[in-house]
Amino acid sequence: MRKVSLGAALAATTVCLTVVITASALDVTVTDAPYNAVGNGTTNDRAAIQSAIDAVNSAGGGKVIIPGGKTFLTGDLTLKSNVTLFISPTGVLKQSLNTSDYAHETHYGKAISGSGINWDTWMDRNYPMVYAGNGAKNIKVTGGGTIRTAWSGNISTSICAMSVGMWRTDSFEISDLTLDGQFSYNINIHQCRYGLIRNIKTINPVMSEWNSDGISMEGCQYIHVTACTLLTNDDGIYCWSSYQDPRGLTWWNSNTPMPTLNVEVDHCRSNPQGAYKAWTFFPWGDESPDLSATEIRNVYVHDNYLAPTNSGGWSVCSQSLDPTYNRGHVPMTGIVFANNNYNGMRREFQDSPQFTNSTFDFTDVRSESQFANPGFEMSGTPYWTWVRNSDSASAGAKNNAVGQTGGWYGYIDKLDLGDARLFEGLYLTSGNYHFSARTQTSGDSVRMSVRSASGNSIASRGFANTAWQTNSVNFTVSSAGLYRLGIERGSATSGWARIDDATVATGFTGIASRPDLMMPRRATAVLYSIDGRKIGKVSRHVHAGQMGRGVAAAVRNGEPPGKLQMIMR
């Protein structure tokens, strides 16, 4: 059993990643009988290696050893549960250029023309050289050896196949390997959980071809990537989300999406060779009817060297354009970048993705300054962060009618078991603020709270109303930064509390004097003069939860903007 701590930086929680590798019931060397792999670099050894994998899996688990000093020509291999593929130092798995050497249908070339799909290539349909599929668990690929891609010198006679690919695999380790000569993805994992990727080195990317990406993680959870050195001719490391990606037709798909959750990347060196990204987000899948299934939550990127060698590249990027040419982005919460070296390279975030409860070691992007999901109508808790007590359901969101406006509301519960909190982390500049929300309790005294990113209390207000009502708290921010606004247990020793329709505005008692105020698109702002005369009203009614720069408080009746009051309801 290997336990890897992802650290307390992930949204104020500590996550332990456990990768379980079953004790060996059977260890075999592929050159031994009855497998009899040759290892001369020209004989197809795929069937011999696959039969060894199958035998070890049938025996209950163990190790399949690729011995050192030999090169084993192969097509695609399918790993199975409880099997370690051990590629010994100086041992090589070499990709075959003959499609008849593969277990699954395989095609030459790269681009699939005429599909109408962006980035549609054979690498998403050809099976990876080492593949683990739906339902596999307790898998390890390691040993210090090499997986080498074969390049014919021409893309039309080469086979685009990823070095290691996994889909819906739990408890795995990919470690201590050299991935040589790729012109497709090196490592691509889809909807996998509880994984360790460590000490991977990618070398000699084919410079005439794009797509030799380093480590790609789609809809993955509890993943630790550490101590990897990635030389690529496309993006280095990235997390992405997906919903019904049309490219997933053979060995993977995203028809039933999974959110990205609890990923740590540290002490890696990512050096794309072309005008590509050392780190990037692809926050696709915003067309999903359930955004909690496609959100990206709790990604901790720290102590890395992230810098492309080409001046046209990006050290960090977020790209919204997806394979169906849609532009959008899913919620991103609990994103932390800390102590990375970018070597002065540029950063770009397309189409203004929204982050909450996130901090960065650069100034190009910050968390939102207004509630991004004020009424929980984005399928519950996207953009919100919960801290739960011993009960895993002690904080979250529900979609049942209890007298609230709209369909959803947030809650904390089982307060007899300890504190539970629910908040959005917002970036606020110095000034006075008014935090307001509709709330309800079981009759126990809980509180609205404002805390700094370090957890220090800035302001709070207790409430115990048993019917829905609007409660609020005024507070002052002395220095710009991340602040967490929400509800928590307070003095309650039992019971529950609910929250809905949260807003924050500059000024006290609901007064906002900032003319470029951002507001939720289902809010209403009423404009008054300083002596109480009603001047006008501006409403925004667009799809729930999205944010828009809305209320332009024009100077009316000759009064300066500082003399206007704007009350948000």
C-alpha positions as CSV (number, residue, x, y, z in Angstrom):
1,M,0.0,0.0,0.0
2,R,1.3,3.5,-0.9
3,K,-0.2,6.5,0.7
4,V,0.5,9.9,-0.8
5,S,-0.6,13.2,1.0
6,L,-2.0,15.8,-1.4
7,G,-1.7,18.4,1.3
8,A,-4.0,20.9,3.2
9,A,-3.9,23.4,0.4
10,L,-6.7,21.7,-1.5
11,A,-9.7,23.8,-0.4
12,A,-8.9,23.7,3.3
13,T,-9.1,19.9,3.3
14,T,-6.5,17.2,3.6
15,V,-6.8,14.4,1.0
16,C,-5.0,11.1,1.3
17,L,-4.4,9.2,-1.9
18,T,-4.0,5.5,-1.5
19,V,-2.6,3.4,-4.3
20,V,-3.0,-0.2,-3.6
21,I,-0.8,-2.7,-5.4
22,T,-1.7,-6.3,-4.6
23,A,1.0,-8.6,-3.3
24,S,2.4,-10.9,-6.0
25,A,0.7,-14.3,-6.5
26,L,2.7,-14.9,-9.7
27,D,5.8,-13.2,-11.1
28,V,6.8,-14.0,-14.6
29,T,9.5,-13.0,-17.1
30,V,8.2,-12.7,-20.6
31,T,11.2,-14.5,-22.2
32,D,10.6,-17.6,-20.1
33,A,8.4,-20.5,-21.1
34,P,5.5,-20.7,-21.8
35,Y,5.5,-17.1,-23.0
36,N,8.8,-17.2,-25.0
37,A,9.0,-13.6,-26.1
38,V,12.1,-13.1,-28.3
39,G,13.2,-9.5,-27.5
40,N,15.2,-9.0,-30.7
41,G,13.4,-5.8,-31.8
42,T,12.0,-7.3,-35.0
43,T,9.8,-10.3,-33.9
44,N,6.3,-9.3,-32.9
45,D,6.2,-10.1,-29.1
46,R,2.8,-8.7,-28.4
47,A,1.0,-12.1,-28.0
48,A,3.7,-13.4,-25.7
49,I,3.6,-10.4,-23.4
50,Q,-0.2,-10.3,-23.4
51,S,-0.4,-14.0,-22.5
52,A,1.9,-13.3,-19.5
53,I,-0.4,-10.4,-18.4
54,D,-3.4,-12.6,-18.7
55,A,-1.8,-15.4,-16.7
56,V,-0.8,-13.1,-13.9
57,N,-4.3,-11.6,-13.8
58,S,-5.9,-15.0,-13.7
59,A,-3.6,-16.1,-10.8
60,G,-4.8,-13.2,-8.7
61,G,-2.0,-10.7,-9.4
62,G,1.7,-10.2,-9.6
63,K,4.5,-8.9,-11.9
64,V,5.1,-9.2,-15.6
65,I,8.8,-8.6,-16.1
66,I,10.3,-7.1,-19.3
67,P,14.0,-8.0,-18.9
68,G,16.8,-5.5,-19.5
69,G,19.1,-5.5,-22.4
70,K,16.4,-6.4,-24.9
71,T,13.9,-4.7,-27.2
72,F,10.5,-6.1,-27.5
73,L,8.5,-5.2,-30.6
74,T,4.8,-4.9,-29.9
75,G,1.4,-3.5,-30.7
76,D,-1.1,-2.5,-28.1
77,L,-1.1,-4.3,-24.7
78,T,-4.1,-4.4,-22.3
79,L,-3.2,-4.4,-18.6
80,K,-5.6,-6.1,-16.3
81,S,-6.4,-5.8,-12.6
82,N,-3.7,-6.5,-10.0
83,V,-0.9,-6.7,-12.6
84,T,2.4,-4.8,-12.5
85,L,4.1,-4.4,-15.9
86,F,7.8,-4.1,-14.9
87,I,10.0,-2.7,-17.7
88,S,13.5,-3.3,-16.4
89,P,16.2,-0.7,-16.8
90,T,17.7,-1.0,-20.4
91,G,14.5,-2.9,-21.3
92,V,12.5,-1.4,-24.2
93,L,8.9,-1.8,-25.4
94,K,9.1,-0.7,-29.1
95,Q,6.0,0.2,-31.1
96,S,5.4,-1.8,-34.3
97,L,4.8,-0.1,-37.6
98,N,2.7,-3.1,-38.8
99,T,-1.0,-2.8,-38.1
100,S,-1.3,-6.6,-38.1
101,D,0.8,-6.6,-34.9
102,Y,-2.0,-4.9,-33.0
103,A,-4.9,-6.5,-31.0
104,H,-7.4,-3.8,-32.0
105,E,-8.2,-2.1,-35.2
106,T,-5.4,0.3,-36.0
107,H,-4.9,3.0,-38.6
108,Y,-2.0,4.8,-40.1
109,G,-1.7,8.6,-40.2
110,K,-2.9,11.3,-37.9
111,A,-5.7,13.6,-38.9
112,I,-9.2,12.2,-39.7
113,S,-10.5,14.3,-42.5
114,G,-14.1,15.2,-43.1
115,S,-15.4,14.5,-39.6
116,G,-16.1,18.1,-38.8
117,I,-14.6,17.6,-35.3
118,N,-11.8,19.8,-34.1
119,W,-8.5,17.9,-33.4
120,D,-9.9,14.6,-34.6
121,T,-7.0,12.3,-34.9
122,W,-6.4,8.5,-35.0
123,M,-4.6,8.6,-31.6
124,D,-8.0,8.9,-29.9
125,R,-9.2,5.8,-31.7
126,N,-6.1,3.6,-32.0
127,Y,-5.5,1.8,-28.7
128,P,-2.5,3.0,-26.6
129,M,0.6,0.9,-26.5
130,V,-0.1,0.2,-22.8
131,Y,-3.8,0.4,-22.0
132,A,-5.9,-0.2,-19.0
133,G,-9.7,-0.1,-19.5
134,N,-13.0,0.3,-17.8
135,G,-13.1,-1.4,-14.4
136,A,-9.4,-2.2,-14.1
137,K,-7.8,-1.6,-10.7
138,N,-4.6,-2.0,-8.9
139,I,-2.3,-1.6,-11.9
140,K,1.3,-0.5,-12.1
141,V,3.6,0.4,-15.0
142,T,7.2,0.9,-13.8
143,G,10.7,-0.4,-13.7
144,G,13.1,2.2,-15.1
145,G,12.8,1.1,-18.7
146,T,11.6,2.7,-22.0
147,I,8.5,2.8,-24.1
148,R,9.6,3.8,-27.6
149,T,7.3,5.1,-30.3
150,A,8.2,4.2,-33.9
151,W,8.4,7.1,-36.4
152,S,8.7,6.0,-40.1
153,G,9.8,9.5,-41.2
154,N,6.3,10.2,-42.6
155,I,3.0,10.7,-40.7
156,S,1.1,8.8,-43.4
157,T,3.0,5.6,-42.7
158,S,3.3,6.0,-38.9
159,I,0.8,4.9,-36.3
160,C,-0.5,7.5,-33.8
161,A,-0.8,5.6,-30.5
162,M,-0.3,7.0,-27.1
163,S,2.4,5.5,-24.9
164,V,0.1,4.9,-21.8
165,G,-3.6,5.4,-21.8
166,M,-6.2,4.6,-19.2
167,W,-10.0,4.9,-18.9
168,R,-11.9,4.5,-15.7
169,T,-9.1,2.8,-13.9
170,D,-8.7,2.9,-10.1
171,S,-5.6,2.6,-7.9
172,F,-2.7,2.8,-10.4
173,E,0.9,3.9,-10.6
174,I,2.9,5.0,-13.7
175,S,6.4,5.6,-12.5
176,D,10.1,5.5,-13.4
177,L,9.8,5.3,-17.1
178,T,11.3,7.0,-20.2
179,L,8.8,7.7,-23.0
180,D,10.8,8.1,-26.2
181,G,10.0,9.6,-29.6
182,Q,6.3,10.4,-29.3
183,F,4.2,12.3,-31.8
184,S,0.9,11.4,-29.9
185,Y,0.2,11.9,-26.3
186,N,2.7,10.3,-23.9
187,I,0.3,9.7,-21.0
188,N,-3.5,10.2,-21.3
189,I,-5.8,9.2,-18.5
190,H,-9.6,9.6,-18.6
191,Q,-11.9,9.4,-15.6
192,C,-9.3,7.6,-13.4
193,R,-9.0,7.7,-9.7
194,Y,-6.4,7.2,-7.0
195,G,-3.3,7.4,-9.2
196,L,0.4,8.2,-8.8
197,I,2.4,9.5,-11.8
198,R,6.0,9.8,-10.7
199,N,9.5,10.2,-12.3
200,I,8.3,10.1,-15.9
201,K,10.8,11.4,-18.5
202,T,9.7,12.2,-22.1
203,I,12.4,12.7,-24.7
204,N,12.9,13.1,-28.4
205,P,9.5,14.3,-29.5
206,V,9.0,14.3,-33.2
207,M,9.4,18.0,-34.0
208,S,7.6,17.9,-37.3
209,E,4.3,16.7,-35.7
210,W,2.2,18.4,-33.0
211,N,0.3,16.4,-30.3
212,S,3.2,14.9,-28.4
213,D,1.6,16.2,-25.2
214,G,3.1,15.2,-21.9
215,I,0.4,14.2,-19.2
216,S,-3.3,14.7,-19.9
217,M,-5.9,14.2,-17.2
218,E,-9.6,14.3,-18.1
219,G,-12.2,13.9,-15.3
220,C,-9.6,12.4,-13.0
221,Q,-9.8,12.3,-9.2
222,Y,-7.2,11.9,-6.4
223,I,-4.1,12.0,-8.7
224,H,-0.6,13.0,-7.7
225,V,1.9,13.9,-10.4
226,T,5.4,14.5,-9.2
227,A,9.1,14.7,-10.2
228,C,8.4,14.4,-14.0
229,T,10.6,15.9,-16.7
230,L,8.6,16.6,-19.8
231,L,10.1,17.6,-23.2
232,T,7.2,17.8,-25.6
233,N,6.2,19.3,-29.0
234,D,2.7,20.3,-27.6
235,D,1.2,21.0,-24.2
236,G,3.1,19.7,-21.2
237,I,0.6,19.0,-18.4
238,Y,-3.1,19.7,-18.1
239,C,-6.4,19.0,-16.5
240,W,-9.5,19.0,-18.6
241,S,-13.2,18.3,-18.4
242,S,-15.4,16.8,-21.1
243,Y,-19.0,16.0,-21.9
244,Q,-19.9,13.7,-24.8
245,D,-16.6,14.4,-26.6
246,P,-17.2,13.1,-30.1
247,R,-13.7,11.8,-30.4
248,G,-14.2,9.2,-27.7
249,L,-15.4,6.3,-29.8
250,T,-13.2,3.3,-29.0
251,W,-11.1,2.9,-25.9
252,W,-12.5,5.9,-24.0
253,N,-15.5,8.2,-23.9
254,S,-17.0,11.0,-21.7
255,N,-20.6,10.2,-22.2
256,T,-21.0,9.9,-18.5
257,P,-18.7,12.6,-17.3
258,M,-16.8,12.8,-14.0
259,P,-15.6,16.0,-12.3
260,T,-11.9,16.7,-11.9
261,L,-11.2,16.5,-8.2
262,N,-8.2,16.7,-6.0
263,V,-5.1,16.7,-8.3
264,E,-1.7,17.7,-7.1
265,V,1.2,18.4,-9.5
266,D,4.6,19.3,-8.0
267,H,8.3,19.3,-8.7
268,C,7.9,18.7,-12.4
269,R,9.7,20.4,-15.3
270,S,7.5,21.0,-18.3
271,N,9.2,22.4,-21.4
272,P,7.2,22.4,-24.6
273,Q,9.4,22.9,-27.6
274,G,7.0,24.8,-29.8
275,A,4.4,27.6,-29.2
276,Y,2.5,25.5,-26.7
277,K,1.6,25.5,-23.1
278,A,3.6,24.2,-20.1
279,W,0.4,23.9,-18.1
280,T,-3.1,24.4,-19.2
281,F,-6.8,23.9,-18.3
282,F,-9.4,22.8,-20.9
283,P,-12.6,23.6,-19.0
284,W,-14.9,22.1,-21.5
285,G,-18.3,20.5,-20.9
286,D,-20.3,23.5,-19.9
287,E,-23.2,22.1,-22.1
288,S,-23.6,19.3,-19.6
289,P,-27.0,19.5,-17.8
290,D,-25.2,18.8,-14.6
291,L,-22.2,21.1,-14.1
292,S,-21.3,19.3,-10.9
293,A,-20.3,16.4,-13.2
294,T,-17.9,18.4,-15.3
295,E,-16.5,21.0,-12.8
296,I,-12.8,21.2,-12.0
297,R,-12.2,21.3,-8.2
298,N,-9.1,21.3,-5.9
299,V,-6.1,21.4,-8.2
300,Y,-2.8,22.2,-6.4
301,V,0.1,23.1,-8.7
302,H,3.3,24.0,-6.8
303,D,7.1,24.0,-7.0
304,N,7.3,23.3,-10.8
305,Y,9.3,24.8,-13.6
306,L,6.7,25.7,-16.3
307,A,8.2,27.3,-19.3
308,P,8.1,26.6,-23.0
309,T,11.4,27.0,-24.9
310,N,9.6,29.0,-27.7
311,S,8.9,32.6,-27.0
312,G,5.5,32.2,-28.6
313,G,4.4,29.6,-26.0
314,W,2.6,30.0,-22.7
315,S,3.7,29.0,-19.2
316,V,0.1,28.8,-18.0
317,C,-3.1,28.9,-20.2
318,S,-6.8,28.1,-20.2
319,Q,-8.4,27.3,-23.5
320,S,-12.1,27.4,-24.0
321,L,-12.5,26.2,-27.6
322,D,-13.5,22.6,-27.6
323,P,-13.7,19.8,-30.3
324,T,-17.2,20.8,-31.3
325,Y,-16.1,24.5,-31.7
326,N,-18.1,25.5,-28.7
327,R,-16.6,28.2,-26.4
328,G,-17.4,28.0,-22.8
329,H,-16.0,27.0,-19.5
330,V,-17.1,24.9,-16.5
331,P,-16.8,26.0,-12.9
332,M,-13.3,25.9,-11.4
333,T,-13.0,26.0,-7.6
334,G,-10.1,25.5,-5.2
335,I,-7.3,26.1,-7.8
336,V,-4.0,26.8,-6.1
337,F,-0.7,27.8,-7.9
338,A,2.2,28.3,-5.6
339,N,6.0,28.7,-5.8
340,N,6.2,27.9,-9.5
341,N,9.0,29.2,-11.8
342,Y,7.6,30.5,-15.1
343,N,10.9,32.0,-16.5
344,G,9.0,35.1,-17.4
345,M,6.8,33.4,-20.0
346,R,3.3,34.7,-20.8
347,R,0.0,33.5,-19.5
348,E,-3.4,33.7,-21.1
349,F,-6.9,32.7,-20.0
350,Q,-9.4,32.6,-22.9
351,D,-12.9,33.9,-22.5
352,S,-12.5,34.9,-18.9
353,P,-12.9,31.6,-17.0
354,Q,-14.4,31.9,-13.5
355,F,-12.5,30.8,-10.4
356,T,-13.6,30.8,-6.8
357,N,-11.7,30.0,-3.7
358,S,-8.5,30.0,-5.8
359,T,-5.1,31.7,-5.4
360,F,-2.3,32.1,-7.9
361,D,1.4,33.0,-7.8
362,F,0.8,35.4,-10.7
363,T,-1.6,38.3,-11.2
364,D,-3.2,37.5,-14.6
365,V,-6.2,35.9,-13.0
366,R,-8.0,36.0,-9.6
367,S,-11.1,34.5,-8.0
368,E,-14.4,36.1,-8.8
369,S,-15.4,39.2,-6.8
370,Q,-19.1,38.3,-6.8
371,F,-20.9,35.0,-6.0
372,A,-20.6,32.9,-9.1
373,N,-23.4,30.5,-8.2
374,P,-25.5,32.6,-5.7
375,G,-28.7,30.5,-5.8
376,F,-27.0,27.0,-6.3
377,E,-28.9,26.7,-9.6
378,M,-25.7,25.4,-11.3
379,S,-26.6,21.9,-10.2
380,G,-25.8,22.5,-6.6
381,T,-22.4,23.3,-5.2
382,P,-20.2,24.3,-8.2
383,Y,-18.2,27.3,-7.2
384,W,-19.0,26.6,-3.5
385,T,-16.6,24.9,-1.1
386,W,-17.7,22.7,1.8
387,V,-15.9,21.7,4.9
388,R,-17.6,18.6,6.4
389,N,-17.5,17.0,9.8
390,S,-17.5,13.2,10.3
391,D,-20.7,12.9,8.3
392,S,-20.0,13.0,4.5
393,A,-23.4,14.6,3.9
394,S,-23.0,17.4,6.5
395,A,-22.6,20.1,3.9
396,G,-23.7,20.5,0.3
397,A,-26.8,21.4,-1.8
398,K,-30.2,19.9,-2.4
399,N,-32.9,20.3,-5.0
400,N,-36.2,19.7,-3.1
401,A,-38.9,22.3,-2.3
402,V,-38.6,23.7,1.2
403,G,-40.0,27.1,0.5
404,Q,-36.8,28.5,-1.1
405,T,-36.7,30.5,-4.3
406,G,-35.7,28.5,-7.3
407,G,-34.9,24.8,-7.2
408,W,-31.7,24.5,-5.3
409,Y,-30.3,25.7,-1.9
410,G,-27.1,25.1,0.1
411,Y,-27.1,23.6,3.6
412,I,-25.0,22.5,6.6
413,D,-26.3,19.6,8.7
414,K,-25.5,17.1,11.5
415,L,-24.0,19.9,13.6
416,D,-24.0,17.7,16.7
417,L,-21.0,15.9,15.0
418,G,-18.9,19.1,14.7
419,D,-18.4,22.1,12.6
420,A,-19.6,22.2,9.0
421,R,-19.1,25.1,6.6
422,L,-20.3,26.1,3.1
423,F,-18.8,29.2,1.4
424,E,-17.6,30.8,-1.8
425,G,-14.0,32.1,-1.8
426,L,-14.0,35.6,-3.5
427,Y,-11.3,38.1,-4.3
428,L,-12.1,41.4,-2.6
429,T,-10.2,44.6,-2.6
430,S,-10.0,46.9,0.4
431,G,-13.2,48.6,1.4
432,N,-16.6,48.1,3.1
433,Y,-18.9,45.3,2.1
434,H,-22.3,44.0,2.7
435,F,-22.9,40.2,2.6
436,S,-26.5,39.2,2.3
437,A,-28.4,35.9,1.8
438,R,-31.7,34.2,2.4
439,T,-31.3,31.7,5.3
440,Q,-33.3,29.2,7.3
441,T,-32.4,27.1,10.4
442,S,-33.8,24.3,12.5
443,G,-34.0,26.8,15.3
444,D,-30.4,26.4,16.5
445,S,-28.1,29.4,16.4
446,V,-25.7,29.2,13.4
447,R,-23.9,32.1,11.7
448,M,-23.1,33.8,8.5
449,S,-19.4,34.3,8.4
450,V,-16.6,36.1,6.5
451,R,-13.1,34.6,6.9
452,S,-9.7,35.3,5.4
453,A,-8.0,32.7,3.3
454,S,-6.0,31.7,6.4
455,G,-9.2,31.1,8.3
456,N,-9.2,34.2,10.5
457,S,-12.6,35.6,11.3
458,I,-13.3,38.9,9.7
459,A,-17.0,39.2,10.6
460,S,-19.9,37.0,11.6
461,R,-23.6,37.3,12.5
462,G,-25.7,34.6,14.3
463,F,-29.2,33.7,13.1
464,A,-31.8,31.1,14.2
465,N,-34.8,31.9,12.1
466,T,-36.9,28.9,11.3
467,A,-38.6,30.5,8.3
468,W,-36.7,31.8,5.2
469,Q,-35.6,35.4,5.7
470,T,-32.8,37.6,4.5
471,N,-29.9,38.0,6.9
472,S,-26.8,40.1,6.3
473,V,-23.5,41.1,7.8
474,N,-21.3,44.2,7.1
475,F,-17.6,43.8,7.1
476,T,-14.4,45.7,6.2
477,V,-11.6,44.4,4.1
478,S,-8.3,46.0,5.0
479,S,-6.2,44.4,2.3
480,A,-7.0,42.8,-1.1
481,G,-7.1,39.0,-1.1
482,L,-9.2,35.9,-0.9
483,Y,-12.1,35.9,1.5
484,R,-14.6,33.1,2.2
485,L,-18.2,34.1,2.6
486,G,-20.9,31.6,3.7
487,I,-22.4,29.8,6.7
488,E,-21.0,27.8,9.5
489,R,-22.0,26.1,12.7
490,G,-21.4,28.9,15.1
491,S,-22.7,28.1,18.6
492,A,-25.1,25.4,17.5
493,T,-24.6,22.0,19.0
494,S,-27.2,20.3,16.7
495,G,-29.6,21.0,13.9
496,W,-29.1,22.4,10.4
497,A,-29.0,25.6,8.4
498,R,-29.8,26.5,4.8
499,I,-28.6,29.3,2.5
500,D,-29.8,30.7,-0.9
501,D,-29.5,33.8,-3.0
502,A,-26.2,35.0,-1.7
503,T,-24.9,38.5,-2.7
504,V,-22.0,40.7,-1.7
505,A,-22.0,44.5,-2.5
506,T,-19.6,47.3,-1.7
507,G,-20.7,49.6,1.1
508,F,-22.6,49.0,4.3
509,T,-26.4,48.2,4.6
510,G,-26.8,47.2,1.0
511,I,-25.4,50.4,-0.5
512,A,-23.2,50.1,-3.5
513,S,-21.5,53.2,-4.9
514,R,-19.2,51.4,-7.4
515,P,-20.7,52.1,-10.9
516,D,-19.1,49.0,-12.5
517,L,-20.5,46.7,-9.9
518,M,-20.8,43.0,-11.0
519,M,-24.1,41.4,-10.0
520,P,-25.8,38.0,-10.5
521,R,-27.9,37.9,-13.6
522,R,-31.1,37.1,-11.7
523,A,-30.6,40.0,-9.3
524,T,-32.4,43.4,-9.3
525,A,-30.7,46.6,-8.5
526,V,-32.8,49.7,-7.4
527,L,-31.1,53.0,-7.7
528,Y,-31.9,55.8,-5.1
529,S,-30.6,59.2,-4.5
530,I,-28.8,59.8,-1.2
531,D,-32.0,61.4,0.3
532,G,-34.1,58.3,-0.6
533,R,-35.7,59.3,-4.0
534,K,-36.2,56.3,-6.2
535,I,-34.4,57.0,-9.5
536,G,-34.6,53.7,-11.5
537,K,-34.3,50.0,-11.5
538,V,-32.2,47.6,-13.5
539,S,-32.9,43.9,-13.7
540,R,-30.9,41.1,-15.3
541,H,-32.7,37.9,-16.3
542,V,-30.3,35.5,-18.0
543,H,-29.6,31.8,-17.3
544,A,-29.2,31.1,-13.6
545,G,-25.9,31.5,-11.9
546,Q,-23.9,33.1,-14.7
547,M,-22.2,36.4,-14.0
548,G,-22.4,39.6,-16.0
549,R,-21.1,43.1,-15.8
550,G,-24.5,44.6,-15.5
551,V,-25.4,47.8,-13.7
552,A,-24.0,50.9,-15.1
553,A,-25.1,53.6,-12.6
554,A,-25.2,56.7,-14.8
555,V,-25.3,60.0,-13.1
556,R,-28.9,61.1,-13.1
557,N,-30.5,64.3,-11.9
558,G,-27.1,66.0,-11.8
559,E,-25.9,64.0,-8.8
560,P,-22.4,62.6,-8.8
561,P,-22.0,58.7,-8.6
562,G,-20.8,58.9,-5.0
563,K,-24.2,60.3,-4.0
564,L,-26.1,57.4,-5.5
565,Q,-27.3,54.3,-3.5
566,M,-27.9,51.0,-5.2
567,I,-29.6,48.2,-3.2
568,M,-29.4,44.7,-4.6
569,R,-32.3,42.3,-4.1
